[in-house]
């Protein structure tokens, strides 16, 4: 009988203690330990300064007025797309750079389609020559093992 008199108040006190402590424990488990990081704003970059390949590959070609208009239209279209991409804050820096590089490749391929057969051959010759120079520079830069 003495055991029951002692057990009931202890059980009630333990229940009351856990009842009061439970909300604090659940808050500790559900609250974030660190606040979400604030994304850094980077300055939008439209074109990379070190990428001058399109101008080198297409420079010196003679265009008709119709082709000049088509090429200008391609430039304007890609520039507007690149400006929108550069201002998009949802993209990370790597995503933004990848999209801008993709737009530059699209621009070059569309301009290449406008060229005549002879102009295409000349552009391909320039690209091959540039690749050979780049390969030679890589061989010089990396010492043999």
N, CA, C and O atoms as CSV, one atom per row, in Angstrom:
chain,resi,resn,atom,element,x,y,z
A,1,UNK,N,N,0.804,-1.171,0.000
A,1,UNK,CA,C,0.000,0.000,0.000
A,1,UNK,C,C,0.866,1.261,0.000
A,1,UNK,O,O,0.533,2.234,-0.677
A,2,UNK,N,N,1.951,1.258,0.736
A,2,UNK,CA,C,2.841,2.407,0.775
A,2,UNK,C,C,3.467,2.654,-0.591
A,2,UNK,O,O,3.770,3.789,-0.958
A,3,UNK,N,N,3.652,1.584,-1.323
A,3,UNK,CA,C,4.241,1.732,-2.652
A,3,UNK,C,C,3.297,2.485,-3.587
A,3,UNK,O,O,3.745,3.324,-4.369
A,4,UNK,N,N,2.018,2.200,-3.516
A,4,UNK,CA,C,1.048,2.869,-4.385
A,4,UNK,C,C,0.942,4.353,-4.046
A,4,UNK,O,O,0.804,5.185,-4.943
A,5,UNK,N,N,1.007,4.693,-2.752
A,5,UNK,CA,C,0.936,6.095,-2.356
A,5,UNK,C,C,2.135,6.870,-2.903
A,5,UNK,O,O,2.003,8.031,-3.289
A,6,UNK,N,N,3.260,6.248,-2.935
A,6,UNK,CA,C,4.471,6.896,-3.417
A,6,UNK,C,C,4.536,6.899,-4.957
A,6,UNK,O,O,5.024,7.873,-5.530
A,7,UNK,N,N,4.071,5.870,-5.630
A,7,UNK,CA,C,4.177,5.714,-7.074
A,7,UNK,C,C,3.272,6.700,-7.813
A,7,UNK,O,O,3.672,7.267,-8.830
A,8,UNK,N,N,2.055,6.905,-7.305
A,8,UNK,CA,C,1.120,7.797,-7.996
A,8,UNK,C,C,1.648,9.233,-8.076
A,8,UNK,O,O,1.634,9.802,-9.167
A,9,UNK,N,N,2.112,9.848,-6.986
A,9,UNK,CA,C,2.624,11.220,-7.112
A,9,UNK,C,C,3.873,11.315,-7.990
A,9,UNK,O,O,4.068,12.310,-8.687
A,10,UNK,N,N,4.711,10.288,-7.957
A,10,UNK,CA,C,5.904,10.301,-8.806
A,10,UNK,C,C,5.491,10.215,-10.271
A,10,UNK,O,O,6.051,10.919,-11.111
A,11,UNK,N,N,4.522,9.366,-10.587
A,11,UNK,CA,C,4.044,9.232,-11.961
A,11,UNK,C,C,3.411,10.535,-12.439
A,11,UNK,O,O,3.620,10.950,-13.579
A,12,UNK,N,N,2.635,11.179,-11.566
A,12,UNK,CA,C,1.996,12.442,-11.928
A,12,UNK,C,C,3.067,13.521,-12.143
A,12,UNK,O,O,2.976,14.295,-13.097
A,13,UNK,N,N,4.054,13.578,-11.288
A,13,UNK,CA,C,5.113,14.578,-11.422
A,13,UNK,C,C,5.934,14.340,-12.697
A,13,UNK,O,O,6.286,15.288,-13.398
A,14,UNK,N,N,6.236,13.069,-12.991
A,14,UNK,CA,C,6.987,12.744,-14.207
A,14,UNK,C,C,6.171,13.100,-15.445
A,14,UNK,O,O,6.705,13.633,-16.417
A,15,UNK,N,N,4.881,12.802,-15.404
A,15,UNK,CA,C,4.018,13.153,-16.536
A,15,UNK,C,C,3.951,14.649,-16.748
A,15,UNK,O,O,4.021,15.136,-17.876
A,16,UNK,N,N,3.813,15.383,-15.635
A,16,UNK,CA,C,3.777,16.841,-15.726
A,16,UNK,C,C,5.097,17.393,-16.274
A,16,UNK,O,O,5.095,18.317,-17.088
A,17,UNK,N,N,6.219,16.828,-15.826
A,17,UNK,CA,C,7.532,17.257,-16.302
A,17,UNK,C,C,7.671,17.034,-17.812
A,17,UNK,O,O,8.086,17.943,-18.530
A,18,UNK,N,N,7.328,15.830,-18.302
A,18,UNK,CA,C,7.430,15.526,-19.733
A,18,UNK,C,C,6.454,16.354,-20.556
A,18,UNK,O,O,6.748,16.723,-21.693
A,19,UNK,N,N,5.301,16.644,-19.984
A,19,UNK,CA,C,4.319,17.460,-20.681
A,19,UNK,C,C,4.855,18.874,-20.904
A,19,UNK,O,O,4.629,19.478,-21.953
A,20,UNK,N,N,5.564,19.389,-19.911
A,20,UNK,CA,C,6.137,20.739,-20.048
A,20,UNK,C,C,7.396,20.749,-20.918
A,20,UNK,O,O,7.662,21.727,-21.617
A,21,UNK,N,N,8.160,19.675,-20.875
A,21,UNK,CA,C,9.417,19.630,-21.616
A,21,UNK,C,C,9.217,19.259,-23.084
A,21,UNK,O,O,10.072,19.592,-23.904
A,22,UNK,N,N,8.139,18.593,-23.448
A,22,UNK,CA,C,7.923,18.107,-24.815
A,22,UNK,C,C,7.890,19.227,-25.854
A,22,UNK,O,O,8.533,19.076,-26.893
A,23,UNK,N,N,7.185,20.340,-25.643
A,23,UNK,CA,C,7.191,21.393,-26.681
A,23,UNK,C,C,8.586,21.951,-26.945
A,23,UNK,O,O,8.924,22.238,-28.094
A,24,UNK,N,N,9.393,22.108,-25.915
A,24,UNK,CA,C,10.756,22.598,-26.101
A,24,UNK,C,C,11.602,21.627,-26.887
A,24,UNK,O,O,12.419,22.034,-27.713
A,25,UNK,N,N,11.411,20.335,-26.636
A,25,UNK,CA,C,12.165,19.325,-27.380
A,25,UNK,C,C,11.755,19.294,-28.843
A,25,UNK,O,O,12.610,19.171,-29.719
A,26,UNK,N,N,10.471,19.401,-29.120
A,26,UNK,CA,C,10.029,19.366,-30.514
A,26,UNK,C,C,10.464,20.615,-31.262
A,26,UNK,O,O,10.797,20.545,-32.445
A,27,UNK,N,N,10.465,21.770,-30.577
A,27,UNK,CA,C,10.948,22.988,-31.232
A,27,UNK,C,C,12.421,22.878,-31.561
A,27,UNK,O,O,12.855,23.353,-32.611
A,28,UNK,N,N,13.188,22.272,-30.699
A,28,UNK,CA,C,14.626,22.126,-30.932
A,28,UNK,C,C,14.887,21.211,-32.121
A,28,UNK,O,O,15.861,21.405,-32.847
A,29,UNK,N,N,14.034,20.224,-32.325
A,29,UNK,CA,C,14.230,19.308,-33.438
A,29,UNK,C,C,13.786,19.895,-34.773
A,29,UNK,O,O,14.377,19.580,-35.806
A,30,UNK,N,N,12.771,20.731,-34.774
A,30,UNK,CA,C,12.236,21.237,-36.030
A,30,UNK,C,C,12.824,22.563,-36.462
A,30,UNK,O,O,12.745,22.908,-37.641
A,31,UNK,N,N,13.415,23.321,-35.543
A,31,UNK,CA,C,13.948,24.622,-35.939
A,31,UNK,C,C,15.260,24.436,-36.686
A,31,UNK,O,O,16.057,23.574,-36.315
A,32,UNK,N,N,15.507,25.228,-37.735
A,32,UNK,CA,C,16.769,25.095,-38.464
A,32,UNK,C,C,17.935,25.561,-37.596
A,32,UNK,O,O,17.833,26.531,-36.845
A,33,UNK,N,N,19.024,24.850,-37.721
A,33,UNK,CA,C,20.181,25.181,-36.902
A,33,UNK,C,C,20.880,26.439,-37.399
A,33,UNK,O,O,21.383,27.231,-36.603
A,34,UNK,N,N,20.911,26.621,-38.703
A,34,UNK,CA,C,21.522,27.820,-39.264
A,34,UNK,C,C,20.543,28.446,-40.249
A,34,UNK,O,O,19.791,27.732,-40.914
A,35,UNK,N,N,20.545,29.753,-40.348
A,35,UNK,CA,C,19.652,30.381,-41.320
A,35,UNK,C,C,20.091,30.052,-42.747
A,35,UNK,O,O,21.258,29.749,-42.996
A,36,UNK,N,N,19.156,30.115,-43.659
A,36,UNK,CA,C,19.455,29.834,-45.062
A,36,UNK,C,C,20.449,30.860,-45.589
A,36,UNK,O,O,20.321,32.048,-45.293
A,37,UNK,N,N,21.437,30.421,-46.365
A,37,UNK,CA,C,22.422,31.377,-46.876
A,37,UNK,C,C,21.784,32.341,-47.870
A,37,UNK,O,O,20.940,31.957,-48.680
A,38,UNK,N,N,22.196,33.568,-47.792
A,38,UNK,CA,C,21.703,34.593,-48.704
A,38,UNK,C,C,22.516,34.503,-49.989
A,38,UNK,O,O,23.744,34.574,-49.945
A,39,UNK,N,N,21.851,34.348,-51.134
A,39,UNK,CA,C,22.622,34.234,-52.380
A,39,UNK,C,C,23.348,35.531,-52.691
A,39,UNK,O,O,22.802,36.626,-52.554
A,40,UNK,N,N,24.598,35.373,-53.115
A,40,UNK,CA,C,25.390,36.540,-53.479
A,40,UNK,C,C,24.980,37.027,-54.855
A,40,UNK,O,O,24.775,36.239,-55.779
A,41,UNK,N,N,24.868,38.313,-54.969
A,41,UNK,CA,C,24.542,38.882,-56.267
A,41,UNK,C,C,25.836,39.152,-57.007
A,41,UNK,O,O,26.747,39.804,-56.495
A,42,UNK,N,N,25.896,38.637,-58.225
A,42,UNK,CA,C,27.076,38.867,-59.042
A,42,UNK,C,C,26.711,39.827,-60.152
A,42,UNK,O,O,25.553,39.932,-60.557
A,43,UNK,N,N,27.691,40.503,-60.619
A,43,UNK,CA,C,27.455,41.429,-61.716
A,43,UNK,C,C,27.186,40.642,-62.986
A,43,UNK,O,O,27.910,39.691,-63.283
A,44,UNK,N,N,26.174,41.010,-63.734
A,44,UNK,CA,C,25.895,40.272,-64.961
A,44,UNK,C,C,26.990,40.507,-66.000
A,44,UNK,O,O,27.431,41.632,-66.234
A,45,UNK,N,N,27.402,39.418,-66.602
A,45,UNK,CA,C,28.396,39.514,-67.672
A,45,UNK,C,C,27.743,39.021,-68.947
A,45,UNK,O,O,27.181,37.926,-68.985
A,46,UNK,N,N,27.816,39.806,-69.957
A,46,UNK,CA,C,27.182,39.437,-71.206
A,46,UNK,C,C,28.114,38.588,-72.056
A,46,UNK,O,O,27.700,37.543,-72.558
A,47,UNK,N,N,29.327,38.997,-72.226
A,47,UNK,CA,C,30.287,38.255,-73.032
A,47,UNK,C,C,31.604,38.168,-72.284
A,47,UNK,O,O,31.992,39.083,-71.557
A,48,UNK,N,N,32.267,37.070,-72.477
A,48,UNK,CA,C,33.593,36.927,-71.899
A,48,UNK,C,C,34.581,37.716,-72.743
A,48,UNK,O,O,34.498,37.729,-73.971
A,49,UNK,N,N,35.503,38.363,-72.079
A,49,UNK,CA,C,36.464,39.188,-72.803
A,49,UNK,C,C,37.520,38.349,-73.501
A,49,UNK,O,O,38.043,38.746,-74.543
A,50,UNK,N,N,37.842,37.176,-72.929
A,50,UNK,CA,C,38.904,36.369,-73.519
A,50,UNK,C,C,38.421,35.514,-74.688
A,50,UNK,O,O,39.243,34.886,-75.355
A,51,UNK,N,N,37.126,35.469,-74.955
A,51,UNK,CA,C,36.606,34.659,-76.040
A,51,UNK,C,C,36.394,35.534,-77.272
A,51,UNK,O,O,35.353,36.174,-77.416
A,52,UNK,N,N,37.384,35.559,-78.155
A,52,UNK,CA,C,37.295,36.386,-79.356
A,52,UNK,C,C,37.218,35.527,-80.604
A,52,UNK,O,O,37.420,36.029,-81.710
A,53,UNK,N,N,36.932,34.249,-80.451
A,53,UNK,CA,C,36.920,33.342,-81.594
A,53,UNK,C,C,35.941,33.727,-82.702
A,53,UNK,O,O,36.324,33.680,-83.871
A,54,UNK,N,N,34.697,34.105,-82.396
A,54,UNK,CA,C,33.784,34.391,-83.505
A,54,UNK,C,C,34.279,35.511,-84.400
A,54,UNK,O,O,34.137,35.433,-85.620
A,55,UNK,N,N,34.851,36.539,-83.824
A,55,UNK,CA,C,35.335,37.656,-84.634
A,55,UNK,C,C,36.550,37.244,-85.440
A,55,UNK,O,O,36.699,37.675,-86.584
A,56,UNK,N,N,37.429,36.416,-84.872
A,56,UNK,CA,C,38.611,35.985,-85.599
A,56,UNK,C,C,38.227,35.048,-86.747
A,56,UNK,O,O,38.787,35.146,-87.839
A,57,UNK,N,N,37.288,34.154,-86.508
A,57,UNK,CA,C,36.913,33.176,-87.526
A,57,UNK,C,C,36.124,33.809,-88.672
A,57,UNK,O,O,36.264,33.382,-89.818
A,58,UNK,N,N,35.317,34.794,-88.392
A,58,UNK,CA,C,34.467,35.394,-89.421
A,58,UNK,C,C,34.997,36.735,-89.936
A,58,UNK,O,O,34.388,37.337,-90.821
A,59,UNK,N,N,36.114,37.205,-89.400
A,59,UNK,CA,C,36.603,38.513,-89.805
A,59,UNK,C,C,37.154,38.475,-91.230
A,59,UNK,O,O,37.731,37.477,-91.661
A,60,UNK,N,N,36.968,39.563,-91.936
A,60,UNK,CA,C,37.503,39.696,-93.283
A,60,UNK,C,C,36.641,39.094,-94.375
A,60,UNK,O,O,37.005,39.177,-95.548
A,61,UNK,N,N,35.525,38.497,-94.038
A,61,UNK,CA,C,34.649,37.938,-95.066
A,61,UNK,C,C,33.785,39.041,-95.655
A,61,UNK,O,O,33.379,39.971,-94.958
A,62,UNK,N,N,33.513,38.927,-96.935
A,62,UNK,CA,C,32.674,39.902,-97.633
A,62,UNK,C,C,31.237,39.392,-97.628
A,62,UNK,O,O,30.973,38.259,-98.030
A,63,UNK,N,N,30.306,40.238,-97.167
A,63,UNK,CA,C,28.903,39.859,-97.087
A,63,UNK,C,C,28.073,40.745,-98.018
A,63,UNK,O,O,28.394,41.912,-98.242
A,64,UNK,N,N,27.011,40.168,-98.546
A,64,UNK,CA,C,26.054,40.971,-99.299
A,64,UNK,C,C,25.189,41.731,-98.295
A,64,UNK,O,O,25.197,41.424,-97.103
A,65,UNK,N,N,24.447,42.716,-98.781
A,65,UNK,CA,C,23.586,43.493,-97.884
A,65,UNK,C,C,22.542,42.606,-97.214
A,65,UNK,O,O,22.214,42.800,-96.043
A,66,UNK,N,N,22.021,41.635,-97.958
A,66,UNK,CA,C,21.023,40.719,-97.405
A,66,UNK,C,C,21.632,39.888,-96.270
A,66,UNK,O,O,21.006,39.701,-95.226
A,67,UNK,N,N,22.850,39.393,-96.479
A,67,UNK,CA,C,23.506,38.577,-95.452
A,67,UNK,C,C,23.892,39.431,-94.248
A,67,UNK,O,O,23.822,38.966,-93.111
A,68,UNK,N,N,24.297,40.673,-94.490
A,68,UNK,CA,C,24.608,41.573,-93.379
A,68,UNK,C,C,23.373,41.781,-92.504
A,68,UNK,O,O,23.458,41.767,-91.276
A,69,UNK,N,N,22.234,41.972,-93.148
A,69,UNK,CA,C,20.981,42.143,-92.403
A,69,UNK,C,C,20.620,40.898,-91.598
A,69,UNK,O,O,20.191,40.998,-90.448
A,70,UNK,N,N,20.796,39.722,-92.206
A,70,UNK,CA,C,20.502,38.466,-91.510
A,70,UNK,C,C,21.442,38.272,-90.322
A,70,UNK,O,O,21.013,37.863,-89.242
A,71,UNK,N,N,22.724,38.568,-90.529
A,71,UNK,CA,C,23.711,38.409,-89.449
A,71,UNK,C,C,23.438,39.412,-88.328
A,71,UNK,O,O,23.559,39.070,-87.152
A,72,UNK,N,N,23.073,40.641,-88.679
A,72,UNK,CA,C,22.733,41.630,-87.657
A,72,UNK,C,C,21.507,41.182,-86.852
A,72,UNK,O,O,21.448,41.379,-85.638
A,73,UNK,N,N,20.536,40.582,-87.537
A,73,UNK,CA,C,19.347,40.080,-86.858
A,73,UNK,C,C,19.724,38.950,-85.888
A,73,UNK,O,O,19.197,38.885,-84.778
A,74,UNK,N,N,20.623,38.073,-86.302
A,74,UNK,CA,C,21.096,36.984,-85.437
A,74,UNK,C,C,21.807,37.568,-84.215
A,74,UNK,O,O,21.573,37.130,-83.088
A,75,UNK,N,N,22.677,38.559,-84.442
A,75,UNK,CA,C,23.387,39.215,-83.331
A,75,UNK,C,C,22.401,39.845,-82.341
A,75,UNK,O,O,22.550,39.683,-81.130
A,76,UNK,N,N,21.403,40.557,-82.850
A,76,UNK,CA,C,20.430,41.218,-81.984
A,76,UNK,C,C,19.624,40.211,-81.171
A,76,UNK,O,O,19.388,40.409,-79.979
A,77,UNK,N,N,19.200,39.122,-81.830
A,77,UNK,CA,C,18.426,38.084,-81.150
A,77,UNK,C,C,19.241,37.458,-80.017
A,77,UNK,O,O,18.753,37.312,-78.896
A,78,UNK,N,N,20.468,37.098,-80.317
A,78,UNK,CA,C,21.313,36.467,-79.297
A,78,UNK,C,C,21.684,37.453,-78.187
A,78,UNK,O,O,21.792,37.071,-77.021
A,79,UNK,N,N,21.878,38.711,-78.551
A,79,UNK,CA,C,22.214,39.710,-77.533
A,79,UNK,C,C,21.050,39.877,-76.560
A,79,UNK,O,O,21.270,39.984,-75.354
A,80,UNK,N,N,19.820,39.902,-77.064
A,80,UNK,CA,C,18.675,40.044,-76.163
A,80,UNK,C,C,18.550,38.814,-75.265
A,80,UNK,O,O,18.247,38.948,-74.080
A,81,UNK,N,N,18.780,37.618,-75.812
A,81,UNK,CA,C,18.732,36.400,-74.995
A,81,UNK,C,C,19.821,36.419,-73.924
A,81,UNK,O,O,19.587,36.046,-72.775
A,82,UNK,N,N,21.010,36.858,-74.321
A,82,UNK,CA,C,22.127,36.882,-73.380
A,82,UNK,C,C,21.901,37.927,-72.283
A,82,UNK,O,O,22.270,37.703,-71.130
A,83,UNK,N,N,21.304,39.052,-72.632
A,83,UNK,CA,C,21.002,40.068,-71.627
A,83,UNK,C,C,19.993,39.549,-70.609
A,83,UNK,O,O,20.135,39.788,-69.409
A,84,UNK,N,N,18.976,38.841,-71.087
A,84,UNK,CA,C,17.975,38.269,-70.186
A,84,UNK,C,C,18.628,37.241,-69.264
A,84,UNK,O,O,18.351,37.210,-68.065
A,85,UNK,N,N,19.488,36.407,-69.825
A,85,UNK,CA,C,20.171,35.388,-69.026
A,85,UNK,C,C,21.106,36.029,-68.006
A,85,UNK,O,O,21.200,35.558,-66.873
A,86,UNK,N,N,21.790,37.087,-68.393
A,86,UNK,CA,C,22.728,37.741,-67.483
A,86,UNK,C,C,22.009,38.386,-66.310
A,86,UNK,O,O,22.581,38.496,-65.225
A,87,UNK,N,N,20.777,38.811,-66.501
A,87,UNK,CA,C,20.024,39.467,-65.434
A,87,UNK,C,C,19.216,38.486,-64.585
A,87,UNK,O,O,18.663,38.882,-63.559
A,88,UNK,N,N,19.135,37.214,-64.990
A,88,UNK,CA,C,18.346,36.221,-64.267
A,88,UNK,C,C,19.026,35.873,-62.949
A,88,UNK,O,O,20.124,35.316,-62.939
A,89,UNK,N,N,18.370,36.202,-61.836
A,89,UNK,CA,C,18.957,35.968,-60.521
A,89,UNK,C,C,18.735,34.546,-60.032
A,89,UNK,O,O,19.323,34.145,-59.028
A,90,UNK,N,N,17.899,33.775,-60.721
A,90,UNK,CA,C,17.649,32.394,-60.313
A,90,UNK,C,C,18.815,31.484,-60.675
A,90,UNK,O,O,18.955,30.403,-60.103
A,91,UNK,N,N,19.644,31.900,-61.606
A,91,UNK,CA,C,20.747,31.062,-62.076
A,91,UNK,C,C,21.997,31.283,-61.238
A,91,UNK,O,O,22.273,32.397,-60.793
A,92,UNK,N,N,22.746,30.211,-61.031
A,92,UNK,CA,C,24.041,30.349,-60.372
A,92,UNK,C,C,25.041,30.872,-61.399
A,92,UNK,O,O,24.739,30.951,-62.590
A,93,UNK,N,N,26.215,31.222,-60.933
A,93,UNK,CA,C,27.237,31.769,-61.829
A,93,UNK,C,C,27.639,30.727,-62.876
A,93,UNK,O,O,27.853,31.062,-64.041
A,94,UNK,N,N,27.742,29.460,-62.455
A,94,UNK,CA,C,28.127,28.407,-63.395
A,94,UNK,C,C,27.041,28.198,-64.451
A,94,UNK,O,O,27.339,28.029,-65.633
A,95,UNK,N,N,25.783,28.210,-64.014
A,95,UNK,CA,C,24.676,28.044,-64.962
A,95,UNK,C,C,24.635,29.207,-65.939
A,95,UNK,O,O,24.425,29.020,-67.137
A,96,UNK,N,N,24.836,30.404,-65.415
A,96,UNK,CA,C,24.800,31.598,-66.270
A,96,UNK,C,C,25.915,31.531,-67.318
A,96,UNK,O,O,25.679,31.803,-68.495
A,97,UNK,N,N,27.122,31.169,-66.892
A,97,UNK,CA,C,28.244,31.072,-67.830
A,97,UNK,C,C,27.988,29.998,-68.884
A,97,UNK,O,O,28.311,30.182,-70.057
A,98,UNK,N,N,27.411,28.882,-68.462
A,98,UNK,CA,C,27.124,27.799,-69.405
A,98,UNK,C,C,26.083,28.234,-70.432
A,98,UNK,O,O,26.219,27.936,-71.618
A,99,UNK,N,N,25.056,28.932,-69.987
A,99,UNK,CA,C,24.033,29.388,-70.927
A,99,UNK,C,C,24.588,30.432,-71.889
A,99,UNK,O,O,24.276,30.412,-73.080
A,100,UNK,N,N,25.410,31.342,-71.374
A,100,UNK,CA,C,25.992,32.359,-72.252
A,100,UNK,C,C,26.913,31.717,-73.289
A,100,UNK,O,O,26.920,32.125,-74.450
A,101,UNK,N,N,27.685,30.717,-72.876
A,101,UNK,CA,C,28.545,30.009,-73.828
A,101,UNK,C,C,27.705,29.278,-74.867
A,101,UNK,O,O,28.069,29.228,-76.042
A,102,UNK,N,N,26.592,28.715,-74.440
A,102,UNK,CA,C,25.698,28.041,-75.381
A,102,UNK,C,C,25.104,29.005,-76.394
A,102,UNK,O,O,24.999,28.688,-77.579
A,103,UNK,N,N,24.719,30.180,-75.925
A,103,UNK,CA,C,24.192,31.188,-76.856
A,103,UNK,C,C,25.259,31.627,-77.858
A,103,UNK,O,O,24.950,31.875,-79.023
A,104,UNK,N,N,26.501,31.722,-77.413
A,104,UNK,CA,C,27.575,32.094,-78.340
A,104,UNK,C,C,27.776,31.006,-79.396
A,104,UNK,O,O,27.991,31.308,-80.570
A,105,UNK,N,N,27.705,29.745,-78.979
A,105,UNK,CA,C,27.820,28.653,-79.957
A,105,UNK,C,C,26.653,28.671,-80.940
A,105,UNK,O,O,26.836,28.454,-82.138
A,106,UNK,N,N,25.446,28.934,-80.421
A,106,UNK,CA,C,24.280,29.017,-81.306
A,106,UNK,C,C,24.441,30.150,-82.312
A,106,UNK,O,O,24.119,29.997,-83.491
A,107,UNK,N,N,24.938,31.279,-81.841
A,107,UNK,CA,C,25.131,32.437,-82.717
A,107,UNK,C,C,26.118,32.099,-83.830
A,107,UNK,O,O,25.867,32.398,-84.998
A,108,UNK,N,N,27.246,31.473,-83.468
A,108,UNK,CA,C,28.244,31.111,-84.481
A,108,UNK,C,C,27.677,30.115,-85.488
A,108,UNK,O,O,27.931,30.229,-86.687
A,109,UNK,N,N,26.909,29.138,-85.003
A,109,UNK,CA,C,26.370,28.138,-85.929
A,109,UNK,C,C,25.334,28.759,-86.870
A,109,UNK,O,O,25.274,28.401,-88.046
A,110,UNK,N,N,24.523,29.680,-86.362
A,110,UNK,CA,C,23.537,30.331,-87.228
A,110,UNK,C,C,24.215,31.218,-88.268
A,110,UNK,O,O,23.779,31.265,-89.418
A,111,UNK,N,N,25.263,31.912,-87.880
A,111,UNK,CA,C,25.997,32.742,-88.841
A,111,UNK,C,C,26.668,31.842,-89.873
A,111,UNK,O,O,26.695,32.166,-91.060
A,112,UNK,N,N,27.208,30.710,-89.419
A,112,UNK,CA,C,27.871,29.784,-90.327
A,112,UNK,C,C,26.896,29.284,-91.396
A,112,UNK,O,O,27.295,29.090,-92.544
A,113,UNK,N,N,25.633,29.074,-91.041
A,113,UNK,CA,C,24.626,28.602,-91.998
A,113,UNK,C,C,24.322,29.647,-93.068
A,113,UNK,O,O,23.899,29.306,-94.173
A,114,UNK,N,N,24.540,30.922,-92.739
A,114,UNK,CA,C,24.250,32.011,-93.684
A,114,UNK,C,C,25.334,32.112,-94.756
A,114,UNK,O,O,25.074,32.611,-95.851
A,115,UNK,N,N,26.535,31.648,-94.453
A,115,UNK,CA,C,27.676,31.829,-95.350
A,115,UNK,C,C,27.548,31.003,-96.630
A,115,UNK,O,O,26.822,30.010,-96.684
A,116,UNK,N,N,28.277,31.446,-97.658
A,116,UNK,CA,C,28.354,30.679,-98.894
A,116,UNK,C,C,29.304,29.500,-98.678
A,116,UNK,O,O,29.984,29.424,-97.655
A,117,UNK,N,N,29.347,28.588,-99.640
A,117,UNK,CA,C,30.207,27.407,-99.537
A,117,UNK,C,C,31.673,27.814,-99.419
A,117,UNK,O,O,32.410,27.259,-98.604
A,118,UNK,N,N,32.091,28.773,-100.225
A,118,UNK,CA,C,33.484,29.226,-100.178
A,118,UNK,C,C,33.812,29.877,-98.836
A,118,UNK,O,O,34.891,29.656,-98.286
A,119,UNK,N,N,32.895,30.671,-98.312
A,119,UNK,CA,C,33.116,31.317,-97.021
A,119,UNK,C,C,33.176,30.274,-95.897
A,119,UNK,O,O,33.965,30.404,-94.961
A,120,UNK,N,N,32.336,29.245,-96.001
A,120,UNK,CA,C,32.362,28.179,-94.996
A,120,UNK,C,C,33.716,27.467,-95.000
A,120,UNK,O,O,34.271,27.168,-93.943
A,121,UNK,N,N,34.238,27.200,-96.194
A,121,UNK,CA,C,35.545,26.543,-96.294
A,121,UNK,C,C,36.627,27.402,-95.652
A,121,UNK,O,O,37.502,26.891,-94.954
A,122,UNK,N,N,36.563,28.699,-95.890
A,122,UNK,CA,C,37.553,29.611,-95.316
A,122,UNK,C,C,37.454,29.624,-93.783
A,122,UNK,O,O,38.476,29.588,-93.098
A,123,UNK,N,N,36.236,29.674,-93.247
A,123,UNK,CA,C,36.043,29.683,-91.795
A,123,UNK,C,C,36.543,28.370,-91.197
A,123,UNK,O,O,37.207,28.379,-90.161
A,124,UNK,N,N,36.236,27.254,-91.830
A,124,UNK,CA,C,36.709,25.954,-91.332
A,124,UNK,C,C,38.236,25.874,-91.350
A,124,UNK,O,O,38.844,25.309,-90.441
A,125,UNK,N,N,38.852,26.442,-92.388
A,125,UNK,CA,C,40.315,26.457,-92.459
A,125,UNK,C,C,40.892,27.250,-91.293
A,125,UNK,O,O,41.875,26.829,-90.684
A,126,UNK,N,N,40.281,28.406,-90.974
A,126,UNK,CA,C,40.739,29.231,-89.856
A,126,UNK,C,C,40.572,28.503,-88.517
A,126,UNK,O,O,41.441,28.576,-87.648
A,127,UNK,N,N,39.465,27.814,-88.368
A,127,UNK,CA,C,39.212,27.083,-87.119
A,127,UNK,C,C,40.240,25.977,-86.941
A,127,UNK,O,O,40.781,25.797,-85.850
A,128,UNK,N,N,40.508,25.240,-88.004
A,128,UNK,CA,C,41.512,24.165,-87.927
A,128,UNK,C,C,42.893,24.726,-87.586
A,128,UNK,O,O,43.616,24.146,-86.775
A,129,UNK,N,N,43.254,25.832,-88.190
A,129,UNK,CA,C,44.551,26.452,-87.908
A,129,UNK,C,C,44.629,26.901,-86.449
A,129,UNK,O,O,45.658,26.728,-85.796
A,130,UNK,N,N,43.550,27.472,-85.948
A,130,UNK,CA,C,43.520,27.911,-84.546
A,130,UNK,C,C,43.639,26.721,-83.602
A,130,UNK,O,O,44.331,26.798,-82.587
A,131,UNK,N,N,42.962,25.615,-83.934
A,131,UNK,CA,C,43.044,24.418,-83.095
A,131,UNK,C,C,44.458,23.857,-83.064
A,131,UNK,O,O,44.932,23.410,-82.020
A,132,UNK,N,N,45.126,23.882,-84.208
A,132,UNK,CA,C,46.507,23.396,-84.240
A,132,UNK,C,C,47.416,24.250,-83.353
A,132,UNK,O,O,48.260,23.723,-82.629
A,133,UNK,N,N,47.237,25.560,-83.415
A,133,UNK,CA,C,48.040,26.459,-82.581
A,133,UNK,C,C,47.752,26.190,-81.103
A,133,UNK,O,O,48.680,26.153,-80.295
A,134,UNK,N,N,46.475,26.002,-80.737
A,134,UNK,CA,C,46.119,25.735,-79.349
A,134,UNK,C,C,46.717,24.416,-78.870
A,134,UNK,O,O,47.177,24.322,-77.732
A,135,UNK,N,N,46.715,23.387,-79.737
A,135,UNK,CA,C,47.296,22.101,-79.359
A,135,UNK,C,C,48.795,22.221,-79.137
A,135,UNK,O,O,49.333,21.634,-78.197
A,136,UNK,N,N,49.471,22.972,-79.990
A,136,UNK,CA,C,50.915,23.169,-79.821
A,136,UNK,C,C,51.210,23.919,-78.523
A,136,UNK,O,O,52.178,23.600,-77.833
A,137,UNK,N,N,50.393,24.903,-78.188
A,137,UNK,CA,C,50.603,25.641,-76.953
A,137,UNK,C,C,50.377,24.752,-75.738
A,137,UNK,O,O,51.080,24.883,-74.736
A,138,UNK,N,N,49.396,23.843,-75.818
A,138,UNK,CA,C,49.155,22.923,-74.707
A,138,UNK,C,C,50.322,21.948,-74.547
A,138,UNK,O,O,50.692,21.597,-73.426
A,139,UNK,N,N,50.896,21.517,-75.659
A,139,UNK,CA,C,52.039,20.605,-75.576
A,139,UNK,C,C,53.232,21.300,-74.938
A,139,UNK,O,O,53.953,20.694,-74.146
A,140,UNK,N,N,53.445,22.568,-75.278
A,140,UNK,CA,C,54.561,23.325,-74.697
A,140,UNK,C,C,54.319,23.609,-73.207
A,140,UNK,O,O,55.255,23.598,-72.408
A,141,UNK,N,N,53.072,23.858,-72.846
A,141,UNK,CA,C,52.750,24.218,-71.473
A,141,UNK,C,C,52.847,23.020,-70.535
A,141,UNK,O,O,53.246,23.177,-69.381
A,142,UNK,N,N,52.498,21.847,-70.999
A,142,UNK,CA,C,52.534,20.671,-70.135
A,142,UNK,C,C,53.821,19.885,-70.386
A,142,UNK,O,O,54.040,19.398,-71.495
A,143,UNK,N,N,54.675,19.758,-69.362
A,143,UNK,CA,C,55.935,19.030,-69.558
A,143,UNK,C,C,55.667,17.527,-69.690
A,143,UNK,O,O,54.709,17.022,-69.104
A,144,UNK,N,N,56.492,16.809,-70.447
A,144,UNK,CA,C,56.293,15.368,-70.610
A,144,UNK,C,C,56.556,14.652,-69.286
A,144,UNK,O,O,57.355,15.104,-68.465
A,145,UNK,N,N,55.869,13.530,-69.101
A,145,UNK,CA,C,56.001,12.762,-67.855
A,145,UNK,C,C,57.106,11.752,-67.943
A,145,UNK,O,O,57.352,11.021,-66.983
